[in-house]
Amino acid sequence: MAKIISGKELSAKLKAEMAAEVATFPAKYGRVPHLVVILVGEDPGSVSYVTGKAKASAEVGIRNTTIRKPDTISEAELLEIVDQLNADPEVDGILVQLPLPKHINSDKVIAAIDKSKDVDGFHPLNVAALWQKHPCTLPCTPKGIIKMLKSAGVEIAGRNAVVIGRSNIVGLPVSKLLLDENATVTTAHSRTRNLGEVTRKAEILVVAIGRPKFVTADMVSDGAVVIDVGVNRDPETGKLCGDVDYAAIEPKASVITPVPGGVGPMTICCLMENTIECFLRRF
């Protein structure tokens, strides 16, 4: 039976440690970190994420402001808001909740955020710094995955790791972080031929493809470490499920993450940590 990494439990532990640290900040620095989240429109998933970020901020003791704008906002108006937040010395972290409406260029908006306030780690200069091994703000989900592996005592160095997915948000950066931990990394995707042959060689398998129960038991070797990044609706039950068939794979895996309660809570936890890091760099 697999060891289950509870992102919920690990994030609660880490947030308690952060809260103790943040409690000392008013005496040291005169204030606490301030995170501003911009929410455009009323996408249910985005609203849920933003609510979760506000809740986590309260738990850690970070000041949180959510700016809500209708999905009719122009790109110019949104960029003006970002400019104002960049110039505000009381703002330490800026996050624009994605996805944005189709008439707004997301890349342009992300690039407009001050690199030093980019708590998502999506700014082009932060991405470049990651790949060049320079100090930077790491993307939250990949950062959380590495923390989960280490918390479970998984040895990464020298292991064969396979990442299914090549997005800028998860697939590519988590491949780079695994490389930095000295794993031998294969990045697979929807065009990979004989995908099952590739995934069966994985000692560490990270799945971020966005398809419910896409990875089946026959695609996973006995004793593999399986990290499931997906959050989907099961087409049969309507319940939340991941990108892997958890019920079938859990008996084969040595370590596995559940959905929900796995990678998701750690993503928000690492956002809190990034906000604190951005704040401390200013002093």
C-alpha positions as CSV (number, residue, x, y, z in Angstrom):
1,M,0.0,0.0,0.0
2,A,1.3,3.4,-1.0
3,K,2.3,6.1,1.4
4,I,-0.1,9.0,0.8
5,I,1.3,12.5,0.8
6,S,-1.4,14.7,2.3
7,G,-0.9,18.2,0.8
8,K,-3.5,19.4,3.2
9,E,-1.6,18.3,6.3
10,L,1.8,19.4,5.0
11,S,0.5,22.8,4.0
12,A,-1.2,23.3,7.4
13,K,2.2,22.5,9.1
14,L,4.1,24.9,6.9
15,K,1.5,27.7,7.2
16,A,1.7,27.5,11.0
17,E,5.5,27.9,10.8
18,M,5.0,30.9,8.4
19,A,2.4,32.4,10.8
20,A,4.9,32.3,13.6
21,E,7.5,34.1,11.4
22,V,5.1,36.7,10.1
23,A,4.0,37.5,13.7
24,T,7.5,38.9,14.3
25,F,7.4,41.2,11.3
26,P,5.5,44.3,12.7
27,A,8.2,44.7,15.4
28,K,11.1,44.1,12.9
29,Y,9.8,45.8,9.7
30,G,6.8,47.9,10.8
31,R,4.2,45.9,8.9
32,V,3.3,42.5,7.4
33,P,3.5,41.3,3.8
34,H,0.7,42.5,1.5
35,L,-0.6,40.4,-1.4
36,V,-2.9,41.9,-4.0
37,V,-4.9,39.5,-6.2
38,I,-6.7,40.7,-9.3
39,L,-9.8,38.7,-10.3
40,V,-11.4,39.5,-13.7
41,G,-14.8,38.0,-14.2
42,E,-16.7,35.4,-12.3
43,D,-15.3,32.1,-13.5
44,P,-16.3,29.6,-10.7
45,G,-12.9,28.0,-10.6
46,S,-11.1,31.3,-10.4
47,V,-13.4,32.6,-7.7
48,S,-12.8,29.4,-5.7
49,Y,-9.0,29.8,-6.0
50,V,-9.1,33.4,-5.0
51,T,-11.2,32.6,-2.0
52,G,-8.7,30.0,-1.0
53,K,-5.8,32.4,-1.3
54,A,-7.6,34.9,0.9
55,K,-8.2,32.2,3.5
56,A,-4.6,31.1,3.5
57,S,-3.4,34.7,3.8
58,A,-5.5,35.1,6.9
59,E,-4.1,31.9,8.4
60,V,-0.5,33.1,7.8
61,G,-1.1,36.7,8.9
62,I,-0.5,38.2,5.5
63,R,-2.6,41.2,4.4
64,N,-4.7,40.3,1.4
65,T,-6.5,42.6,-1.0
66,T,-8.7,41.2,-3.8
67,I,-9.5,43.6,-6.7
68,R,-12.5,42.3,-8.5
69,K,-13.2,43.6,-12.0
70,P,-15.9,42.6,-14.6
71,D,-14.8,40.6,-17.6
72,T,-15.6,43.6,-19.8
73,I,-12.5,45.4,-18.4
74,S,-10.2,46.5,-21.2
75,E,-6.6,45.4,-21.4
76,A,-5.4,49.0,-21.0
77,E,-7.5,49.4,-17.8
78,L,-6.0,46.2,-16.3
79,L,-2.5,47.2,-17.2
80,E,-3.1,50.6,-15.5
81,I,-4.1,48.8,-12.3
82,V,-0.9,46.7,-12.5
83,D,1.2,49.8,-13.0
84,Q,-0.4,51.4,-9.9
85,L,0.3,48.3,-7.8
86,N,3.9,48.2,-9.1
87,A,4.4,51.8,-7.8
88,D,2.8,51.2,-4.4
89,P,5.5,50.6,-1.8
90,E,2.9,49.0,0.5
91,V,2.3,46.1,-2.0
92,D,4.8,43.2,-1.9
93,G,3.1,40.7,-4.2
94,I,0.8,40.9,-7.2
95,L,-1.1,38.0,-8.7
96,V,-3.4,38.2,-11.7
97,Q,-5.8,35.2,-11.6
98,L,-5.7,33.2,-14.8
99,P,-7.4,32.6,-17.2
100,L,-8.2,36.1,-18.4
101,P,-10.9,37.0,-20.9
102,K,-9.9,36.3,-24.5
103,H,-9.7,40.0,-25.4
104,I,-6.8,40.4,-22.9
105,N,-3.3,39.3,-23.7
106,S,-2.3,37.3,-20.6
107,D,1.4,37.3,-21.5
108,K,1.4,41.1,-21.8
109,V,-0.3,41.5,-18.4
110,I,2.1,39.0,-16.7
111,A,5.1,40.8,-18.2
112,A,3.8,44.1,-16.9
113,I,4.0,43.0,-13.3
114,D,7.2,44.1,-11.5
115,K,9.5,41.1,-11.4
116,S,10.2,41.7,-7.7
117,K,6.4,41.5,-7.0
118,D,5.7,38.5,-9.2
119,V,4.6,35.9,-6.6
120,D,3.5,33.4,-9.2
121,G,6.9,33.2,-10.8
122,F,5.5,33.6,-14.3
123,H,7.3,36.9,-15.3
124,P,9.6,36.2,-18.3
125,L,12.6,37.3,-16.2
126,N,11.8,35.0,-13.4
127,V,11.3,32.1,-15.9
128,A,14.7,33.0,-17.5
129,A,16.4,33.1,-14.0
130,L,14.9,29.6,-13.2
131,W,16.4,28.1,-16.3
132,Q,19.8,29.9,-15.8
133,K,20.0,28.8,-12.2
134,H,19.8,32.4,-10.9
135,P,17.9,33.4,-7.7
136,C,14.2,33.9,-8.6
137,T,10.6,33.4,-7.4
138,L,9.7,29.8,-8.2
139,P,6.3,28.9,-9.7
140,C,4.0,27.7,-6.8
141,T,2.9,24.3,-8.0
142,P,6.3,23.0,-9.0
143,K,7.8,24.3,-5.8
144,G,5.1,22.6,-3.8
145,I,5.7,19.3,-5.6
146,I,9.4,19.3,-4.7
147,K,8.5,20.1,-1.0
148,M,6.0,17.1,-1.1
149,L,8.6,14.7,-2.4
150,K,11.2,15.8,0.2
151,S,8.6,15.6,3.0
152,A,7.9,12.0,2.1
153,G,11.6,11.2,2.2
154,V,11.7,10.5,-1.6
155,E,15.3,10.5,-2.9
156,I,15.3,12.5,-6.1
157,A,18.9,12.5,-7.1
158,G,19.8,9.8,-9.7
159,R,16.2,8.7,-10.1
160,N,14.4,8.4,-13.4
161,A,11.6,11.0,-13.4
162,V,8.9,11.4,-16.1
163,V,6.7,14.5,-16.3
164,I,3.6,14.2,-18.4
165,G,2.8,17.8,-19.5
166,R,4.8,20.7,-20.9
167,S,2.9,23.8,-19.8
168,N,4.8,26.9,-18.6
169,I,2.9,26.7,-15.3
170,V,3.7,23.1,-14.3
171,G,5.2,20.7,-16.8
172,L,8.3,22.7,-17.9
173,P,9.3,24.2,-14.5
174,V,8.8,21.0,-12.5
175,S,11.0,19.2,-15.1
176,K,13.7,21.9,-14.4
177,L,13.3,21.7,-10.6
178,L,13.7,17.9,-10.8
179,L,16.8,18.3,-13.0
180,D,18.1,20.8,-10.3
181,E,17.6,18.0,-7.7
182,N,19.8,15.7,-10.0
183,A,17.0,13.5,-11.3
184,T,17.2,12.2,-14.9
185,V,14.1,13.8,-16.5
186,T,12.0,12.9,-19.4
187,T,9.3,15.4,-20.4
188,A,6.4,13.5,-22.1
189,H,3.2,14.9,-23.7
190,S,0.2,14.2,-25.9
191,R,2.4,13.6,-28.9
192,T,4.7,11.1,-27.1
193,R,4.7,7.8,-28.9
194,N,4.2,4.6,-26.8
195,L,3.6,6.7,-23.7
196,G,3.1,3.7,-21.5
197,E,6.5,2.4,-22.3
198,V,8.0,5.8,-21.2
199,T,5.9,6.1,-18.0
200,R,6.7,2.5,-16.9
201,K,10.4,3.5,-16.7
202,A,9.6,6.3,-14.2
203,E,10.6,5.9,-10.6
204,I,9.0,9.4,-10.1
205,L,6.0,10.2,-12.3
206,V,4.5,13.7,-12.3
207,V,1.2,13.9,-14.2
208,A,-0.1,17.4,-15.3
209,I,-2.0,16.7,-18.5
210,G,-5.5,17.8,-17.5
211,R,-7.4,14.7,-18.5
212,P,-9.4,12.7,-15.9
213,K,-7.9,9.3,-15.0
214,F,-5.7,9.5,-18.0
215,V,-2.9,7.4,-16.5
216,T,-4.0,3.9,-15.9
217,A,-2.4,1.1,-13.7
218,D,-0.7,-0.5,-16.7
219,M,1.3,2.7,-17.3
220,V,2.9,2.7,-13.9
221,S,5.7,0.4,-12.6
222,D,5.5,-1.2,-9.2
223,G,6.9,1.0,-6.5
224,A,6.8,4.3,-8.5
225,V,6.3,7.6,-6.8
226,V,3.2,9.2,-8.4
227,I,2.4,13.0,-8.1
228,D,-1.0,13.9,-9.6
229,V,-1.4,17.6,-10.5
230,G,-4.7,17.3,-12.3
231,V,-8.0,18.6,-11.0
232,N,-10.9,17.3,-13.1
233,R,-14.5,16.2,-12.8
234,D,-15.0,12.5,-13.2
235,P,-17.3,12.1,-16.2
236,E,-19.1,9.2,-14.5
237,T,-19.5,10.4,-11.0
238,G,-19.1,14.2,-11.3
239,K,-16.7,14.1,-8.4
240,L,-13.3,15.7,-8.3
241,C,-10.6,13.4,-9.6
242,G,-7.0,13.7,-10.8
243,D,-5.1,12.8,-14.0
244,V,-4.3,9.3,-12.7
245,D,-6.7,6.5,-11.9
246,Y,-6.0,6.7,-8.1
247,A,-8.0,3.6,-7.0
248,A,-6.1,1.4,-9.5
249,I,-2.6,2.9,-9.1
250,E,-2.5,3.4,-5.3
251,P,-1.9,-0.3,-4.6
252,K,1.1,-0.4,-7.0
253,A,2.7,2.9,-6.0
254,S,5.2,3.4,-3.2
255,V,4.1,7.1,-2.7
256,I,1.1,8.9,-4.2
257,T,-0.8,12.2,-3.9
258,P,-4.6,12.3,-3.7
259,V,-7.0,14.6,-5.5
260,P,-8.4,16.6,-3.8
261,G,-6.1,17.3,-0.9
262,G,-2.8,16.7,-2.6
263,V,-0.9,19.2,-4.7
264,G,-3.6,21.9,-4.6
265,P,-3.2,22.9,-1.0
266,M,0.6,23.1,-1.5
267,T,0.3,25.4,-4.4
268,I,-1.5,28.0,-2.2
269,C,1.0,27.3,0.6
270,C,3.9,28.1,-1.7
271,L,2.1,31.3,-2.8
272,M,2.2,32.4,0.8
273,E,5.9,31.6,1.1
274,N,6.6,33.5,-2.2
275,T,4.8,36.5,-0.8
276,I,6.9,36.5,2.3
277,E,10.1,36.1,0.2
278,C,9.1,39.0,-2.0
279,F,8.5,41.1,1.2
280,L,11.8,40.2,2.8
281,R,13.8,41.0,-0.3
282,R,12.7,44.6,0.1
283,F,14.4,45.1,3.4
